[in-house]
Amino acid sequence: MIEVNKDTIIADIIEEAPQAFVMFQAIGMHCMGCAMASGETVEEACEVHGVNADEFIKSLNAFIAQLG
């Protein structure tokens, strides 16, 4: 499974763990299919959406780890 960091591209996360889409939706990132998401890093997206990147990445990695 993918290990997410600030430089991880969102599209790569969704490709590897499509179930993680709900984590992005939960913080207001609803445009996962938009052009920006295909090349945007987690850090960039968090900055735009006013989300603490470190906290989100920690939660996202925990969520992905439980997927097995």
C-alpha atoms as a printed R data frame, in Angstrom:
   type eleno elety resid chain resno       x      y       z
1  ATOM     1    CA   MET     A     1   0.000  0.000   0.000
2  ATOM     2    CA   ILE     A     2   1.071  3.572  -0.590
3  ATOM     3    CA   GLU     A     3   2.704  5.650   2.166
4  ATOM     4    CA   VAL     A     4   1.605  9.261   1.834
5  ATOM     5    CA   ASN     A     5   3.827 12.269   2.468
6  ATOM     6    CA   LYS     A     6   3.541 15.976   1.620
7  ATOM     7    CA   ASP     A     7   4.915 15.427  -1.876
8  ATOM     8    CA   THR     A     8   2.609 12.539  -2.801
9  ATOM     9    CA   ILE     A     9   0.419 13.313  -5.806
10 ATOM    10    CA   ILE     A    10  -3.281 12.983  -4.978
11 ATOM    11    CA   ALA     A    11  -4.022 11.043  -8.170
12 ATOM    12    CA   ASP     A    12  -1.407  8.448  -7.142
13 ATOM    13    CA   ILE     A    13  -3.136  7.973  -3.785
14 ATOM    14    CA   ILE     A    14  -6.538  7.464  -5.385
15 ATOM    15    CA   GLU     A    15  -5.061  5.057  -7.920
16 ATOM    16    CA   GLU     A    16  -3.433  2.934  -5.203
17 ATOM    17    CA   ALA     A    17  -6.177  3.255  -2.566
18 ATOM    18    CA   PRO     A    18  -9.453  4.443  -4.123
19 ATOM    19    CA   GLN     A    19 -11.186  3.992  -0.766
20 ATOM    20    CA   ALA     A    20  -9.163  6.964   0.504
21 ATOM    21    CA   PHE     A    21 -11.405  9.248  -1.559
22 ATOM    22    CA   VAL     A    22 -13.719  9.531   1.472
23 ATOM    23    CA   MET     A    23 -10.881 11.035   3.527
24 ATOM    24    CA   PHE     A    24 -10.484 13.827   0.994
25 ATOM    25    CA   GLN     A    25 -14.239 14.390   0.842
26 ATOM    26    CA   ALA     A    26 -14.379 14.655   4.640
27 ATOM    27    CA   ILE     A    27 -12.153 17.750   4.572
28 ATOM    28    CA   GLY     A    28 -13.942 19.422   1.685
29 ATOM    29    CA   MET     A    29 -11.883 18.167  -1.242
30 ATOM    30    CA   HIS     A    30 -14.715 17.161  -3.528
31 ATOM    31    CA   CYS     A    31 -13.096 17.772  -6.904
32 ATOM    32    CA   MET     A    32 -10.868 14.706  -7.052
33 ATOM    33    CA   GLY     A    33 -11.574 14.376 -10.757
34 ATOM    34    CA   CYS     A    34 -10.606 17.947 -11.579
35 ATOM    35    CA   ALA     A    35  -7.474 18.790 -13.540
36 ATOM    36    CA   MET     A    36  -5.669 20.161 -10.466
37 ATOM    37    CA   ALA     A    37  -5.995 16.901  -8.536
38 ATOM    38    CA   SER     A    38  -4.150 14.957 -11.208
39 ATOM    39    CA   GLY     A    39  -0.894 16.798 -10.521
40 ATOM    40    CA   GLU     A    40  -1.418 18.365  -7.116
41 ATOM    41    CA   THR     A    41   0.477 17.202  -4.039
42 ATOM    42    CA   VAL     A    42  -1.219 16.563  -0.724
43 ATOM    43    CA   GLU     A    43   0.569 19.569   0.759
44 ATOM    44    CA   GLU     A    44  -0.633 21.868  -2.031
45 ATOM    45    CA   ALA     A    45  -4.223 20.676  -1.713
46 ATOM    46    CA   CYS     A    46  -4.197 21.058   2.065
47 ATOM    47    CA   GLU     A    47  -2.850 24.577   1.762
48 ATOM    48    CA   VAL     A    48  -5.585 25.581  -0.694
49 ATOM    49    CA   HIS     A    49  -8.291 24.048   1.504
50 ATOM    50    CA   GLY     A    50  -6.962 25.408   4.818
51 ATOM    51    CA   VAL     A    51  -6.178 21.980   6.250
52 ATOM    52    CA   ASN     A    52  -3.155 21.117   8.401
53 ATOM    53    CA   ALA     A    53  -1.142 18.864   6.074
54 ATOM    54    CA   ASP     A    54   0.718 16.993   8.822
55 ATOM    55    CA   GLU     A    55  -2.477 16.057  10.670
56 ATOM    56    CA   PHE     A    56  -4.273 15.064   7.475
57 ATOM    57    CA   ILE     A    57  -1.363 12.921   6.265
58 ATOM    58    CA   LYS     A    58  -1.187 11.150   9.620
59 ATOM    59    CA   SER     A    59  -4.912 10.372   9.481
60 ATOM    60    CA   LEU     A    60  -4.756  9.390   5.819
61 ATOM    61    CA   ASN     A    61  -1.853  6.977   6.356
62 ATOM    62    CA   ALA     A    62  -3.676  5.395   9.314
63 ATOM    63    CA   PHE     A    63  -6.807  4.986   7.171
64 ATOM    64    CA   ILE     A    64  -4.837  3.415   4.304
65 ATOM    65    CA   ALA     A    65  -2.970  1.082   6.690
66 ATOM    66    CA   GLN     A    66  -6.236 -0.342   7.998
67 ATOM    67    CA   LEU     A    67  -7.247 -1.216   4.430
68 ATOM    68    CA   GLY     A    68  -4.569 -3.866   4.499
